[in-house]
Amino acid sequence: MASRPVLTAALTALAPISWGTTYAVTTQFLPPDRPLFTGLMRALPAGLVLLALTRVLPRGAWWWKATVLGALNIGAFFPLLFLSAYRLPGGMASVVGSIGPLFVVGLSAVLLGQRPTARSVLTAAVAAFGVSLVVLKAAGALDPVGVFAALASTASMSAGTVLTKRWGRPDGVGPLALTGWQLTAGGLLMAPVAFLVEGAPPALDGRAVGGYLYLALANTAVAYWLWFRGIGRLSATQVTLLGPLSPLTAAVVGWAALGQALTPLQVAGMALAFGATVAGQVGARPPGRGARPVRHADGSLTPKGARLSAGRP
């Protein structure tokens, strides 16, 4: 039984590792300067595929809950992330994004009743510092719009992670269906913005089609399924502390596939961030402990700290 949380954390870690390949795929395979269209192509096709596979639609309050989660985790997060990446220099967007665990620690205290520990705050701070050593480069004045977009994207994903943990899933609904709901809702929210800002879709060649297929299926459908599955089985802080694996993977892919050099300082930063990520999984408090009672659709309550049934995270 002790190995089950380790396996869950390892599978969940595949999500940010996959997201770390996004930059390389985008720059090498996709049309340039179409960030909103790329975000739309990541989310909506993947969501529709998962809806077709599961054939489960939200019911009752889950229509608005799925919309809220889709907006936070996908619909707002993707455009804000791309906007910050385009307007901030030298990986600053990744640095701001790496403080997400600190956001989650604070939101978990408010929404989940989980008091922050010195360990969780320290590991989150060390992870952010390690990422900054890997991706941060010398730059001039920072663009305020870019900084705001980076902070807003981080806050959006952090809030979505904590609310996903708080609301759980309806009885009989698995993480695959929940992922499909969120991706579809987020994609539908992005669609009018993408067409209004960027116009008609660009012409696509074979490389672009292959790149979009990878982003939609492996990088989004599978990765977000693993991510939301992990949220249901681990604490919100444990899950978000896996996030720094994304910029670390991007750095490794850039070195291995794109010929980008890694300095000794960057290697030291990678070691720090990876060590903090592992420390955030070891000896973590079980997700049910310290949580508020959960009210289900039938009005029943799961007591504070109790283990939930298999149908609920």
C-alpha positions, -999 to +999 in steps of 0.1 A: +000+000+000+029+023+007+039+023-029+005+034-042+010+072-034+045+070-050+030+055-081+002+081-082+027+109-078+049+094-105+020+091-130+008+127-121+043+140-127+040+128-164+016+157-169+040+186-162+068+167-179+046+165-210+038+202-207+075+209-207+077+198-243+051+224-255+076+251-263+098+229-285+067+215-303+053+249-308+084+265-321+095+236-344+062+224-358+034+250-355+026+283-373+042+313-356+024+339-336-009+320-331-009+314-294-047+316-289-054+293-319-028+269-305-044+269-270-078+263-287-065+234-307-050+219-275-082+221-255-113+218-276-105+187-298-091+169-267-123+177-247-146+165-275-127+133-279-130+126-241-167+134-242-172+110-270-152+083-252-170+087-218-204+097-231-211+114-197-224+149-195-226+171-163-259+172-144-274+197-120-248+220-104-220+203-122-229+223-154-217+255-137-189+238-117-174+223-148-176+257-165-158+274-136-131+247-135-128+248-173-124+286-172-098+285-144-077+255-155-080+259-193-100+289-207-083+316-188-050+298-180-039+291-216-044+327-231-028+343-200+001+319-201+008+326-238+004+363-233+030+363-205+054+342-224+053+365-254+057+397-233+082+387-207+119+380-214+142+352-204+118+327-189+103+352-165+068+337-171+081+303-159+096+319-128+063+336-119+045+303-127+068+284-103+053+303-073+020+284-080+027+261-050+027+291-027-007+302-041-020+267-036-008+266+000-027+298+008-058+288-011-059+254+005-059+271+039-090+291+029-110+266+008-099+232+022-091+241+058-056+228+055-032+249+076+001+256+058+032+240+072+068+253+073+077+223+051+053+230+024+062+267+023+099+260+023+097+234-005+076+257-026+101+286-021+131+264-029+114+250-060+107+285-073+143+296-066+156+266-084+135+273-115+146+309-115+182+297-117+173+275-147+153+299-168+159+334-157+182+355-178+194+391-177+168+415-190+157+451-191+125+465-176+097+441-172+065+446-191+037+452-166+010+436-188+032+405-190+038+404-153+001+407-146-007+380-171+018+357-156+005+363-121-031+359-133-024+326-151-007+312-120-035+323-098-061+309-122-045+274-124-039+274-086-075+283-079-087+256-104-065+230-087-078+238-052-115+240-064-111+206-082-099+192-049-127+208-029-156+198-053-143+163-061-164+145-087-201+134-088-209+098-079-201+075-108-181+100-127-144+093-133-115+117-139-116+110-176-151+125-179-143+154-156-112+162-177-134+161-209-159+186-193-132+210-184-113+209-217-145+213-236-157+242-215-123+259-216-121+254-254-155+269-260-146+299-239-114+304-258-129+300-293-145+334-297-115+352-282-091+333-306-111+342-337-117+378-327-080+385-319-062+363-344-088+359-372-093+329-394-073+297-387-039+295-405-031+271-433-017+239-419+009+215-434+017+180-423+041+190-396+016+214-381-011+188-381+012+163-364+021+189-338-015+198-330-024+161-328+004+156-302-006+187-282-043+177-282-039+140-274-007+134-254+000+169-241-035+178-232-061+149-231-038+123-214-018+149-194-048+166-179-065+133-172-034+123-152-033+158-135-069+157-124-066+121-114-037+131-092-056+159-076-082+134-065-057+111-049-030+135-035-031+167-016-034+199-036+001+210-025+016+177-035+002+180-070+012+216-075+047+209-063+051+187-094+046+218-116+083+229-116+090+197-136+075+215-166+102+243-170+129+217-160+117+194-188+117+224-212+153+231-203+164+195-208+145+193-242+161+225-253+196+211-244+190+176-259+170+185-290+175+221-298+212+225-290+208+249-262+236+250-236+232+244-199+255+263-175+267+249-142+243+274-125+214+261-144+223+225-135+225+235-099+190+252-102+176+220-118+190+199-088+174+223-063+140+224-080+139+187-085+150+180-049+122+203-037+097+185-059+107+152-045+106+166-009+071+178-015+060+142-021+078+125+007+061+125+041+032+147+029+001+148+049-027+126+036-052+147+016-082+139+038-065+151+070-075+186+081-100+189+052-135+203+058-165+180+057-177+173+022-214+178+013-226+155-015-255+160-039-279+139-017-272+162+013-250+137+032-217+148+047-184+130+047-169+137+081-137+158+084-106+136+078-127+105+066-117+085+036-140+090+006-156+063-014-140+051-047-164+074-066-151+105-049-115+117-046 
